Structures are given as C-alpha cells and as structure tokens.
Amino acid sequence: MLKLLVKGISSSNKLLRLEKFIVPQPGEGIAEITIRKWEVKPNDQVSEFQKVCEVFSDKSSIDFKSPYDGSIVSLLHKENDVVQVGEALYTIDIDDTKYPESSKSSHKTPAKTEVSEPNEVPLVHETSKVRLSPSARRLANMLNIDLAKIPATGKGGMLIKDDFINYISTSKLDEPKTPQEDPHHIDPPAGQFYSQDQKDRVEKLSPTRSEMYKTMTEALKIPHLTYSEDIYIDQLAKLKNQLKLNIDVRLTYMPFLIKALSMAIYDFPIINSTLLDNLTEYLQRGQHNISIAMDTPEGLKFPNIKNVSQKSVYEIALDLNRLRQLGSIGKLTSEDLQGGTVCISNLGSIGGTYASHIIFPPQVFIGAFGVIRTRLEKHGDKIVEKQVMNTSWGADHRLIDGATTARFVARWKALIENPSIMLLDLK
C-alpha cells in the first residue's frame, strides 16, 4: 500500500486515511497486468478480502481483493487498461483507528513524490495469515509442513521458495497426518496429484473436445512435412520495448510474429491455400486470416484475426487482445472462429522448445513458437549473449514441399530479425 499524506473526519466521527492499492507482483516474470473487470465503483463500501477487480497477465487470470474494510474513493484505471506492477490501481478510505499507521513498518518518502514506499499487501488468493510467494505457495500445497516453523527471509516477512528448501534440507519432516488431524492441512489444487483412494471414472467429451477429436482425426490423414528453425529476437525485443512506451495497447511479441507471417505470404502465396475436394486443384486465398491456437477454459480453440495483410502491428495487437479476453471467458463468436487460412501456436507462453504440430484443416500450414532463451555464441573473437526463439512448422506435403517451406520460413525469419520493416504502416 502507498499511504497518501491525507486524513479527514467522516460524518460518523471516524478518522479516515486515504490509501492507494499498489499492483503487487502476481508471479515470477510478470511485469504488467490488464484490467478485465471492475467489481466496484467510487463510493462503494467494501469489506476485507472482498473482490475489487479481475485482471489478467500473460500467464493467468487474477482476482485482486481489498486488504481493508473501507470506502472506494476512485478507480485510477479503466477496464482493458494495461497497468504496470508497482503502479496504483485504486484509492480507498479506511478507518485510521482500525488500521493505525503505527502498526505498519515505516518507510522513507521517495524524492519528488507525496507518498511513501509501498508496504506489503496481501497476496492474490491468499487466505492464510502467513504470506507466501507464488512458488512457495505451490510447495505449501504439496508438503505437510507447519508454516509457522519456517523462518521467512522474503521482503516484509514473506515465505519464499528458498525458505522451504533450507528448512527441508536441515529438518526431518514429520510423518503425514490426515486432514482431520492436521490443523495446517491445505487441500491441493485440483489435478495437481492423485489421492490414494481416487477411483477411475468415465467423463463425457465436451462439445469443444468432441469437435477437436473429429478435426484432429481428419488432420492426421494428411501427410505432414515438419521443419524447425531458430530465430534471433534481440532487435525485435528492443523495438517492442520502445513502442510499449508510446502506444495505448498491451503489446507482446505475437502481433509482430503475425504481421511477419502475412508479409512472407505475399512471396509464397501457396502457404495461404486450401486443397479442393477433387485433390486436383487448390484455392489460393486472398485474405490472410491468421488463426491462433488458444487454450481456453472450454478447451483448444482457433479464433482468427481477419485480413492481417491490411492491418498494422498496432491494429493486430488490438484484435489479438480482444480475442484473448473473449477466449478467457468463453465468449468467442462463430465469426471469430470461422474463416482462418493459416494457423500459429504460441507454445512458448507455457514452455517447450520444438514440437510437431498438427495442421488445422482445411488449412495447409501451421507455425509454432517456442520459449525464448538466452544463448551464448561466438561472433568473431567475442562471446555474445543472444535471445533465441525456437520455431516449428508443419505443412501439408501433398501441396507444399520442403524447399518451399524452408524459403518461406527464411523470409519470415528475415522480417523478425529486421523488424522495423513491419512498422511502415504502424498507426
């Protein structure tokens, strides 16, 4: 929390203090969040642990809850705004007698500001009085350890992963107790591991998984050609970070990867084709409607961005963010899901390097982007650090040969490694 240097007397003679809610670090490597939905408005009364807003990052959806009883004064951002970790999200009036400043650690006021450094706020979804980092919470869910016995070395008395490792390495853990015997028992998240008494059961395929079953069964009748290539993204990373400071949209690598794909298709239009039923002709599609393999609560879906060739990186980012939001709440429309011509999959958002992806028929080509890793390479007499993204590609070998695939990927790679070419129509 950031404490504003403002106090006042309410109509009920309470001494009020205005606080700012600061966006906490929701997970390792996350620098920003996007506001999906506000659950409150100014002047609303909220209670401790009441949901205030729902946000999402590249990795997850998150609920932010109020750490205090109080009255919402102002919302500092709108829905769909991108907010950096450490920025203020909203302000709240709280009872200074119920939450006295003396109970919190004192901090120096930074130069040129009217507020003090942020105190620790309750972590997202945290219900225990013991505060844990995300990695420590995962360990707590799996291990039968009294958290109060573990010395905390994190900021503000937070338990971190290293605290668990140090405790385990120097202590003999107690024999597991049953949930009824153990007051510190925490039920593991669903799907994390099986209990001994869990029984087999038959589950019915959901409509989405049923459709995926049919589509993939047909796809595996296609003779696939697979191809892999490494891409340097150092220049793209610099450009992306510069643009993020000057445009009003959440910007990831994906809009650039999508735009480059469309530009490369101009040189190799057969990539954007569909084999006709007679298998003696193929339809070369005019529009570049790029499908994105999307992991949704309902299962795998393939929404697409329409007419990418006529859109700037900025416009592609807007469309991509809209599809991500709709996919996360199960609101993708039939218009979003129909008409795709080429498919891509961002495998790297979860992990992994290379994969043999299955074509999404009636399309004839698919690309998949792996995780970005740092690699040391020798260039001349120097050892340099390069940011490398692994990519995998699949083609319908009945129509597209290996040489065409390699040349197409080489053209796409040249655009990614020289990304300023794609910005000629940036708005």
RABELRA-V503543 format. One record per residue. N is the residue number from 0. RES is the residue in one letter. PSI is psi in whole degrees, -180 to 180 (* if undefined). OMEGA is omega as a letter, one per 40 degrees, with the letter a starting at -180 (NA if undefined). D_FIRST is the distance of its C-alpha to the first C-alpha in Angstrom with 1 decimal. Layout:
n->(N;N)
res->(RES;RES)
psi->(PSI;PSI)
omega->(OMEGA;OMEGA)
d_first->(D_FIRST;D_FIRST)
This chain:
n->(0;1;2;3;4;5;6;7;8;9;10;11;12;13;14;15;16;17;18;19;20;21;22;23;24;25;26;27;28;29;30;31;32;33;34;35;36;37;38;39;40;41;42;43;44;45;46;47;48;49;50;51;52;53;54;55;56;57;58;59;60;61;62;63;64;65;66;67;68;69;70;71;72;73;74;75;76;77;78;79;80;81;82;83;84;85;86;87;88;89;90;91;92;93;94;95;96;97;98;99;100;101;102;103;104;105;106;107;108;109;110;111;112;113;114;115;116;117;118;119;120;121;122;123;124;125;126;127;128;129;130;131;132;133;134;135;136;137;138;139;140;141;142;143;144;145;146;147;148;149;150;151;152;153;154;155;156;157;158;159;160;161;162;163;164;165;166;167;168;169;170;171;172;173;174;175;176;177;178;179;180;181;182;183;184;185;186;187;188;189;190;191;192;193;194;195;196;197;198;199;200;201;202;203;204;205;206;207;208;209;210;211;212;213;214;215;216;217;218;219;220;221;222;223;224;225;226;227;228;229;230;231;232;233;234;235;236;237;238;239;240;241;242;243;244;245;246;247;248;249;250;251;252;253;254;255;256;257;258;259;260;261;262;263;264;265;266;267;268;269;270;271;272;273;274;275;276;277;278;279;280;281;282;283;284;285;286;287;288;289;290;291;292;293;294;295;296;297;298;299;300;301;302;303;304;305;306;307;308;309;310;311;312;313;314;315;316;317;318;319;320;321;322;323;324;325;326;327;328;329;330;331;332;333;334;335;336;337;338;339;340;341;342;343;344;345;346;347;348;349;350;351;352;353;354;355;356;357;358;359;360;361;362;363;364;365;366;367;368;369;370;371;372;373;374;375;376;377;378;379;380;381;382;383;384;385;386;387;388;389;390;391;392;393;394;395;396;397;398;399;400;401;402;403;404;405;406;407;408;409;410;411;412;413;414;415;416;417;418;419;420;421;422;423;424;425;426)
res->(M;L;K;L;L;V;K;G;I;S;S;S;N;K;L;L;R;L;E;K;F;I;V;P;Q;P;G;E;G;I;A;E;I;T;I;R;K;W;E;V;K;P;N;D;Q;V;S;E;F;Q;K;V;C;E;V;F;S;D;K;S;S;I;D;F;K;S;P;Y;D;G;S;I;V;S;L;L;H;K;E;N;D;V;V;Q;V;G;E;A;L;Y;T;I;D;I;D;D;T;K;Y;P;E;S;S;K;S;S;H;K;T;P;A;K;T;E;V;S;E;P;N;E;V;P;L;V;H;E;T;S;K;V;R;L;S;P;S;A;R;R;L;A;N;M;L;N;I;D;L;A;K;I;P;A;T;G;K;G;G;M;L;I;K;D;D;F;I;N;Y;I;S;T;S;K;L;D;E;P;K;T;P;Q;E;D;P;H;H;I;D;P;P;A;G;Q;F;Y;S;Q;D;Q;K;D;R;V;E;K;L;S;P;T;R;S;E;M;Y;K;T;M;T;E;A;L;K;I;P;H;L;T;Y;S;E;D;I;Y;I;D;Q;L;A;K;L;K;N;Q;L;K;L;N;I;D;V;R;L;T;Y;M;P;F;L;I;K;A;L;S;M;A;I;Y;D;F;P;I;I;N;S;T;L;L;D;N;L;T;E;Y;L;Q;R;G;Q;H;N;I;S;I;A;M;D;T;P;E;G;L;K;F;P;N;I;K;N;V;S;Q;K;S;V;Y;E;I;A;L;D;L;N;R;L;R;Q;L;G;S;I;G;K;L;T;S;E;D;L;Q;G;G;T;V;C;I;S;N;L;G;S;I;G;G;T;Y;A;S;H;I;I;F;P;P;Q;V;F;I;G;A;F;G;V;I;R;T;R;L;E;K;H;G;D;K;I;V;E;K;Q;V;M;N;T;S;W;G;A;D;H;R;L;I;D;G;A;T;T;A;R;F;V;A;R;W;K;A;L;I;E;N;P;S;I;M;L;L;D;L;K)
psi->(144;129;117;148;59;129;157;171;127;172;-22;17;22;142;115;149;133;126;151;134;121;135;116;171;106;-12;160;128;2;124;-17;158;161;133;119;-47;132;136;-3;170;165;142;-4;139;133;154;164;134;10;139;127;-41;161;132;170;154;-173;-24;-23;170;142;140;126;130;153;132;-3;160;136;-167;127;126;-49;149;121;-6;157;165;142;-2;147;129;134;147;131;-12;158;138;-43;168;150;138;129;161;114;-25;-30;-34;72;145;-30;-18;-7;159;141;146;150;149;126;154;145;25;162;11;160;171;149;133;165;138;156;136;158;134;10;123;-20;152;-21;126;134;148;163;-43;-35;-36;-38;-39;-39;-33;-21;-19;145;81;137;110;-28;-19;-11;120;129;129;-1;172;130;23;22;139;131;170;-41;-31;-42;-47;-44;-41;-44;-39;-21;-2;154;115;146;157;143;143;162;159;-34;-32;-26;109;-15;12;135;122;133;150;148;135;-4;-42;165;140;160;-27;12;138;157;149;153;129;140;137;134;163;-40;-45;-32;-42;-39;-39;-47;-45;-45;-31;-42;-39;-36;-5;-12;131;115;139;129;149;144;152;147;142;134;129;18;-47;-38;-39;-43;-44;-43;-45;-33;-44;-33;-27;-11;1;155;46;146;122;119;-173;-28;-44;-36;-43;-39;-45;-42;-37;-46;-42;-37;-30;-31;-34;-22;69;-19;-22;-31;49;172;129;134;163;-30;-7;16;-6;159;150;118;112;138;-45;146;94;99;117;144;119;119;127;111;165;-22;-6;-171;127;161;67;159;152;121;143;51;-33;-24;8;149;170;-39;-47;-36;-40;-41;-47;-42;-43;-38;-45;-39;-44;-46;-40;-37;-22;12;34;18;138;167;-32;-38;-31;-12;150;8;148;-29;146;145;157;127;72;-31;-19;-19;-42;-176;163;-75;155;154;97;150;133;144;94;148;16;165;8;145;144;147;136;125;-175;148;128;154;135;135;131;153;120;105;-125;4;149;119;155;124;144;120;133;127;137;149;147;146;138;151;106;-8;-22;-36;126;173;-38;-41;-43;-47;-42;-39;-48;-37;-39;-45;-42;-42;-37;-41;-39;-10;67;-16;-22;-33;-9;9;-27;23;130;*)
omega->(i;a;i;a;a;i;i;i;i;i;i;i;i;i;a;i;a;i;i;i;a;i;i;i;a;a;a;i;a;a;a;i;i;a;i;a;i;i;a;i;a;a;i;i;i;i;i;i;i;i;a;i;i;i;i;i;i;a;a;i;a;i;i;a;a;i;a;i;i;a;i;i;a;i;a;i;i;i;a;i;i;a;a;i;a;i;i;a;i;i;a;i;i;i;a;i;i;i;a;i;a;i;a;i;i;i;i;i;i;i;i;i;i;a;i;i;a;i;i;i;i;a;a;i;a;i;i;i;i;a;a;i;a;a;i;i;i;i;a;i;a;a;i;a;i;a;a;a;a;i;a;a;a;a;i;i;a;i;i;a;a;i;i;a;i;a;a;a;a;a;i;a;i;i;a;i;i;i;a;a;a;a;a;a;i;i;i;i;a;i;a;i;a;i;a;a;i;a;i;i;a;i;i;i;i;i;a;a;i;i;i;i;a;a;a;i;i;a;a;i;a;i;a;i;a;a;a;i;i;a;i;a;a;a;i;i;i;a;i;a;i;a;a;a;a;i;a;a;i;a;i;i;a;i;i;i;i;a;i;i;a;a;i;i;i;i;a;a;a;i;a;a;i;i;i;a;a;i;i;i;i;i;i;a;i;i;i;i;a;i;i;i;a;i;a;i;a;a;a;i;a;i;a;i;a;i;a;a;a;a;i;i;i;a;i;i;i;i;a;i;i;i;i;a;i;i;a;i;i;a;i;a;i;i;i;a;a;i;i;a;i;a;i;i;a;a;a;i;i;a;i;a;a;i;i;a;a;i;i;a;e;i;a;a;i;i;i;a;a;a;i;a;i;a;i;a;i;i;a;i;a;i;a;i;a;i;a;i;i;i;i;a;i;a;i;a;i;a;a;a;a;a;i;i;a;a;i;a;i;i;i;i;a;i;a;a;i;a;a;i;a;a;a;i;i;a;NA)
d_first->(0.0;3.8;6.3;9.5;12.6;14.1;15.5;18.4;20.9;21.3;24.8;24.6;24.0;20.5;18.2;15.3;12.0;10.3;6.6;5.8;5.2;5.5;8.8;9.2;12.7;14.9;18.0;20.1;21.1;19.0;17.8;17.3;17.3;19.3;18.6;21.5;21.1;18.9;19.6;18.5;19.3;18.4;19.3;19.2;18.3;16.3;16.3;14.2;14.7;16.4;16.6;14.9;16.3;18.3;18.1;20.3;20.7;24.0;24.0;22.8;21.6;18.1;16.8;13.1;12.8;10.9;9.2;10.7;14.0;13.9;15.3;14.3;14.8;15.0;15.0;14.4;16.7;19.9;21.3;22.7;20.3;19.3;15.7;14.9;12.5;9.7;10.2;8.6;10.3;10.4;9.8;10.4;12.3;12.0;14.7;14.0;16.9;15.7;12.2;13.2;11.3;14.1;13.2;10.3;11.2;11.9;11.3;13.5;13.0;14.3;17.6;18.1;14.6;13.5;9.9;8.8;8.0;4.7;5.0;6.6;6.2;9.7;11.9;13.9;16.9;16.2;18.0;18.9;17.3;17.8;15.2;17.2;17.2;19.2;22.4;22.1;21.7;24.9;26.7;25.6;27.1;30.3;30.8;31.7;29.7;28.2;24.6;24.4;27.3;25.6;24.1;20.6;20.3;17.2;14.0;12.4;15.6;15.5;19.0;20.3;23.7;25.4;24.7;26.7;29.4;29.8;30.0;32.5;34.6;35.0;35.3;37.8;36.0;37.3;39.6;37.8;37.8;38.1;35.1;36.8;37.1;33.7;30.8;28.4;29.9;27.8;29.8;29.8;28.9;32.0;34.2;32.8;36.0;38.9;39.7;43.2;44.4;43.3;46.3;47.3;47.1;48.2;45.6;46.7;45.7;43.3;44.7;42.6;43.7;47.2;47.3;45.9;48.7;51.3;50.0;49.6;53.1;54.6;52.6;54.0;57.5;56.7;57.7;54.5;54.5;51.4;50.2;47.3;46.1;43.4;41.5;39.9;36.7;35.8;36.7;35.1;31.8;32.0;33.0;30.3;27.5;29.2;29.6;26.0;25.1;27.7;27.9;25.9;26.3;24.9;27.4;28.5;31.8;33.5;34.5;36.3;38.0;39.1;40.4;42.3;43.9;45.2;46.6;48.3;49.9;51.8;53.8;54.2;54.4;55.8;52.4;51.5;54.5;55.6;58.9;61.1;62.7;66.1;64.6;66.8;64.5;60.8;58.7;56.9;53.9;53.2;49.6;46.9;44.8;42.5;41.5;38.3;38.4;35.3;34.0;33.1;32.7;36.3;37.6;38.7;39.2;40.4;39.2;40.4;39.6;42.7;44.8;42.6;45.4;44.9;41.1;38.9;36.1;33.7;35.5;35.7;31.9;31.5;34.1;32.6;29.1;30.9;32.9;30.0;28.1;31.4;32.2;29.0;29.7;33.5;34.4;36.5;39.7;43.2;43.3;40.3;42.2;45.8;47.5;45.9;48.2;46.4;43.6;40.9;38.5;35.3;35.8;33.5;30.4;31.2;33.3;36.9;39.2;42.5;43.7;46.8;45.5;47.8;48.8;47.8;51.2;52.8;50.9;52.4;49.6;46.1;43.7;40.8;38.2;37.1;34.1;33.6;34.4;35.0;38.7;40.6;43.8;46.6;47.4;50.4;49.9;46.1;43.7;40.9;37.8;37.9;35.6;37.9;37.6;40.3;41.9;44.5;46.9;49.3;52.4;55.1;58.0;60.5;59.5;57.5;58.8;57.1;58.0;56.5;53.2;53.1;53.8;51.2;48.5;49.6;49.2;45.7;44.8;46.1;43.8;40.7;41.5;42.3;39.7;40.2;43.3;41.3;39.5;42.6;41.6;37.8;36.8)
